[in-house]
Every structure is written in C-alpha cells, then in structure tokens.
Amino acid sequence: MQTALLETRLGSLSPTARGKVRDIYSLNEEELLFVATDRISAFDHVLGSGIPDKGRILTQLSLFWFDFLKDTVRNHVLTADAAKFPSTLNPYLDQLEGRSMVVRRAQMFPVECVVRAYLSGSGWKDYQATGAVCGIALPAGLRESDRLPEPIFTPAAKINTGGHDENISFEDVITAVGADNARALRRLTLEIFEKASKHAESRGLILADTKFEFGTIDGEIILADEVLTPDSSRYWPADAYSPGGPQPSFDKQYVRDYLESIRWNKQAPAPSLPDEVVARTREKYLEAFRLITGRTGL
C-alpha cells in the first residue's frame, strides 16, 4: 500500500492553519489553497497513522457535490486543476494533485449547520436523556437509527480549541449571525440535504446526517470547506438498514470501534492503527466514493 501523506511541505510557503485533516495556505488577499491530507482523527485526536488516498477521496467527493449542488448554492471553489495553480506551486504538485483546490476567501459563519434525518450518534444520546435532540422535541418510543418524522436542523457552535463543537439552539444562531442569515442558513441546509439525500438514495445509500459550513463572498451566502464526505456525513447502505441499533456505515466508525476495542484512554498521544484497519478504512472511503459518484477511479 502506498504511503499516507500526513503533512504538506511547500517550501517557503507556510500554512496559515493545519486542521485535523486540511492544511490551508494563504496565496494572496483573496485566495486560499486547501490541501486534504491523509490524516484521520477520532475522539478529537489525530491518529498516528494516516489512510492512504483519503485526502484525494475527500477532495474529489467534495468537488462532485459542489458541482451537483451548484444550481442550489454557490461555492468557494476557483479551481482544482493543479495545472492552473500558481507556478510557484509547481515543485510541489506531487503533494497537491487530486487533493487540493484553490478557493476564494469567505467570511465564514461561526456555526456548523448540522441536519439529521435519523436518530444516531450524539442525537441518539441526547434523545435518550431528554426525549429531544438539541431541544427539538421528538415522538416518544423511537429506537436508535429510526428515521425522524422529518429532517431537523441542529446547529453547533464552532469550537476552534479542540474538542467537540457545542450544540446550540436556533435562537443562538440568530444571536450569532442575525435573524435573516439564520433563516437562510436553515433553509439552505435543509434544501441541500433533501437534494443530496435523493441522490444518495438512488445510489443505494441512506444519508443519515451531515454538516455544512457556509460563509459570505460579496454579501452572498456560499457553501465552503468540505461537502457530504464520509468525514462530515453518516452514510449507511440502504440494503442493510435495520433500526434498533447502530448501522454499518462508511464513516470513521470502523476506526472508532477498533480504538474502543484496545481500550485507548482517548488522551494524547493517539495510537497508530494496524495495517488491516488502515486497509479496511481506505476501502470503506473508496466504496463510498464509487457509490456516490459512479466513478471507479480517483
């Protein structure tokens, strides 16, 4: 198996930020370079092993969805064609091709726009404790992984100091971004989710939940960062769906299950993954890519 790219090094160009997955570089006052590495995180820690090709898979999936949704919402992508990148990046194309894109800077909203159509993950835990998800009351007697009566908008505040983002109410979103923006974000989130869910269903997948990031460029709300990837979304195979417990998925649950099995205390330093877990995780990401895009190669 090929080597995972854990960190980009672009000569004298230093990253303005290194996230759990992405390295972000400032090209000029209006443009940024986003590079998706092969890092993988779980329980809020970047693990010692990467997943080869993961960054390419995430980038190509996001590009597919940005194009698919372009009639619904504009996005920040300028080009993902490395041949059109600034010539100063030419010596580093081996790190960039297929896993990077030049985007316009946007004024980002300080909220994660989360939408849930099924009762899973932290939503299930919230429901067990309160009978609601993020303050939205739900019918009694629902089981884990049950489909909700309708998709719900459950925003979260971005926390940039590590740890989980904090669930917030719609009223909190209004306080943070204003009533008009809050209503527009909720409308766009649900509209995009409906369109993406129908496509996923046509490909034999259930889109259980996902999160979006929005910003503004020249006063217009745009979709940014990554979109509908297994890192930001919960995809289930429709033919295996059986509510009443966890579902097989294409996200990082396989990695989380392994880490639980070795009883890692979820404190630094994060462990590395055995080769078989790396290989199986890579195949899950590739399978999601093939199903969603209909393409066999990256």
Stockholm file with secondary structure:
# STOCKHOLM 1.0

chainA/1-298         MQTALLETRLGSLSPTARGKVRDIYSLNEEELLFVATDRISAFDHVLGSGIPDKGRILTQLSLFWFDFLKDTVRNHVLTADAAKFPSTLNPYLDQLEGRSMVVRRAQMFPVECVVRAYLSGSGWKDYQATGAVCGIALPAGLRESDRLPEPIFTPAAKINTGGHDENISFEDVITAVGADNARALRRLTLEIFEKASKHAESRGLILADTKFEFGTIDGEIILADEVLTPDSSRYWPADAYSPGGPQPSFDKQYVRDYLESIRWNKQAPAPSLPDEVVARTREKYLEAFRLITGRTGL
#=GR chainA/1-298 SS CCCCCCCCCBTTBCEEEECSSEEEEECSSSEEEEEECSEEEETTEEEEEECTTHHHHHHHHHHHHHHHTTTTCCBCEEECCGGGSCGGGGGGHHHHTTTEEEEECCEECSEEEEEEEECCHHHHHHHHHHSEETTEECCTTCCTTCEEEEEEECCEECCTTSSCCEECCHHHHHHHHCHHHHHHHHHHHHHHHHHHHHHHHHTTEEEEEEEEEEEEETTEEEEESCCSCTTTEEEEEGGGCCSSSCCCCSSTHHHHHHHHHTTCCSCSSCCCCCHHHHHHHHHHHHHHHHHHHCCSCC
#=GC SS_cons         CCCCCCCCCBTTBCEEEECSSEEEEECSSSEEEEEECSEEEETTEEEEEECTTHHHHHHHHHHHHHHHTTTTCCBCEEECCGGGSCGGGGGGHHHHTTTEEEEECCEECSEEEEEEEECCHHHHHHHHHHSEETTEECCTTCCTTCEEEEEEECCEECCTTSSCCEECCHHHHHHHHCHHHHHHHHHHHHHHHHHHHHHHHHTTEEEEEEEEEEEEETTEEEEESCCSCTTTEEEEEGGGCCSSSCCCCSSTHHHHHHHHHTTCCSCSSCCCCCHHHHHHHHHHHHHHHHHHHCCSCC
//
